[in-house]
């Protein structure tokens, strides 16, 4: 849940489902995992300033799209089109939530247009495994409310241990016991 790629996915889901803290929404807009992030970075920083000046503590997707209309119209259009396809249900099965979130993330442009590095790619694969694990909750919970589903997904992400595989280093620093096994 602390890997930036996954934070962006979780925040996008929360923004679509309810409200997101304005600071988290501003960080999401500046994230490299959003479409056109490099070109719109200063515009998105201006949106955060606007929210701070207005005293906004949290924002909805509609408010975010309205702010983007003024500062980053291309991203606003992308999210408006994506949200139009996003059916807002009160309850659904875990599998339906997973499918719905996958569709929303893809339509919103996550994980962005750039090529992911190895660690990001592995995080993306771990995200897919997490969504599959979330889908399997349907065995014990037929239907979940929107807020319960998002809360459970965040909790599962926090509990998931993730360490990207690294390439073997040419030099290894080992203790006596580790070295004896090699």
C-alpha positions in Angstrom: 0.0 0.0 0.0 3.0 2.3 0.2 4.4 1.8 -3.3 3.6 4.9 -5.4 2.1 2.9 -8.2 -0.3 1.2 -5.9 -1.0 4.4 -3.9 -2.1 6.0 -7.2 -4.5 3.0 -7.9 -6.0 3.0 -4.5 -6.5 6.8 -4.5 -8.1 6.7 -8.0 -10.5 4.0 -6.7 -11.3 6.0 -3.6 -11.8 9.2 -5.6 -14.2 7.4 -7.9 -16.1 5.8 -5.1 -16.4 8.6 -2.5 -14.2 11.5 -1.5 -10.4 11.8 -1.3 -8.4 14.1 0.9 -7.4 17.2 -1.2 -3.7 16.6 -0.6 -3.9 13.0 -1.7 -6.0 14.0 -4.8 -3.4 16.7 -5.6 -0.6 14.1 -5.3 -2.6 11.8 -7.5 -2.9 14.5 -10.2 0.9 15.0 -10.2 1.6 11.3 -10.1 3.7 9.9 -13.0 1.1 7.1 -13.2 -1.5 9.4 -14.7 -1.8 10.2 -18.4 -0.1 13.4 -19.4 1.5 13.8 -16.0 4.7 15.4 -17.2 2.9 18.0 -19.4 0.3 18.9 -16.7 2.5 18.9 -13.6 2.4 22.7 -13.1 -1.3 22.8 -13.9 -2.0 20.2 -11.4 0.1 22.0 -8.8 -2.1 25.1 -9.5 -5.2 23.0 -8.7 -3.7 22.1 -5.3 -3.1 25.8 -4.7 -6.8 26.5 -5.7 -8.0 23.8 -3.2 -5.8 25.2 -0.4 -7.0 28.7 -1.0 -10.6 27.5 -1.0 -10.1 25.5 2.2 -11.1 22.2 0.6 -10.3 19.3 2.9 -11.5 16.6 0.6 -12.8 16.4 -3.0 -15.0 14.3 -5.1 -14.4 13.0 -8.6 -16.8 15.6 -10.0 -15.0 18.5 -8.2 -11.6 17.1 -9.5 -12.8 16.9 -13.1 -14.2 20.5 -12.8 -10.8 21.7 -11.5 -9.1 19.8 -14.3 -11.4 21.4 -16.9 -9.7 24.8 -16.1 -6.1 23.6 -15.8 -5.6 20.3 -17.6 -8.5 19.8 -20.1 -7.1 16.6 -21.7 -7.0 14.8 -18.4 -10.4 16.2 -17.5 -11.9 14.8 -20.7 -10.3 11.4 -20.0 -11.7 11.2 -16.5 -15.1 12.5 -17.5 -15.4 9.8 -20.2 -14.1 7.2 -17.8 -16.5 8.2 -15.0 -19.5 8.2 -17.4 -18.8 4.4 -17.9 -18.4 3.9 -14.2 -21.7 2.7 -12.7 -22.0 3.8 -9.1 -23.5 0.9 -7.2 -24.2 0.8 -3.5 -23.4 -2.9 -3.1 -21.8 -5.6 -5.3 -20.0 -8.8 -5.0 -16.2 -8.7 -4.4 -15.7 -10.0 -8.0 -17.9 -7.2 -9.4 -15.9 -4.6 -7.4 -12.6 -6.0 -8.7 -13.9 -6.0 -12.3 -15.3 -2.5 -11.9 -12.1 -1.1 -10.4 -9.9 -2.7 -13.2 -12.2 -1.1 -15.8 -12.1 2.3 -14.0 -8.3 2.3 -13.6 -7.8 1.4 -17.3 -10.2 4.1 -18.5 -8.7 6.7 -16.2 -5.3 6.0 -17.7 -3.6 4.2 -14.9 -0.6 3.3 -14.8 0.1 6.0 -17.4 1.6 5.9 -20.9 5.3 5.5 -20.0 7.0 2.1 -19.8 7.1 0.7 -16.3 10.5 -0.2 -14.8 11.1 -3.7 -13.4 10.0 -2.9 -9.9 6.9 -1.0 -11.1 6.0 -3.9 -13.4 6.3 -6.3 -10.5 4.1 -4.1 -8.4 1.5 -4.0 -11.1 1.5 -7.8 -11.2 1.2 -7.9 -7.4 -1.8 -5.5 -7.7 -3.5 -8.0 -10.1 -2.9 -10.8 -7.6 -4.4 -8.6 -4.9 -7.5 -7.9 -6.9 -7.8 -11.7 -7.5 -7.5 -12.3 -3.8 -10.1 -9.6 -3.2 -12.4 -11.3 -5.7 -12.1 -14.6 -3.7 -13.8 -12.9 -0.7 -17.0 -13.6 -2.5 -16.9 -17.1 -0.9 -17.5 -15.5 2.5 -19.2 -12.2 1.6 -21.8 -12.3 -1.2 -22.2 -8.5 -1.3 -20.2 -5.6 0.1 -21.0 -2.0 0.4 -18.9 0.5 -1.6 -17.1 1.8 1.5 -16.6 -1.6 3.0 -15.1 -2.9 -0.3 -12.7 0.1 -0.6 -11.7 -0.2 3.1 -11.1 -4.0 2.8 -9.0 -3.5 -0.4 -6.9 -0.9 1.4 -6.4 -3.2 4.4 -5.4 -6.1 2.2 -2.9 -3.8 0.3 -1.4 -2.8 3.7 -1.1 -6.4 4.8 0.5 -7.5 1.5 4.2 -7.9 1.8 5.9 -6.8 -1.5 9.6 -6.9 -2.3 10.5 -6.6 -6.0 13.0 -9.1 -7.3 16.3 -7.6 -7.9 19.1 -8.7 -10.2 21.9 -10.6 -8.6 24.6 -8.2 -7.5 28.2 -9.1 -8.6 29.4 -8.6 -5.0 27.6 -10.0 -2.0 28.4 -9.0 1.6 27.8 -12.0 3.8 28.5 -13.2 7.3 30.5 -16.3 8.1 27.3 -18.5 8.4 25.8 -17.3 5.1 29.1 -17.7 3.3 29.5 -21.3 4.5 26.3 -22.2 2.7 27.5 -20.9 -0.6 
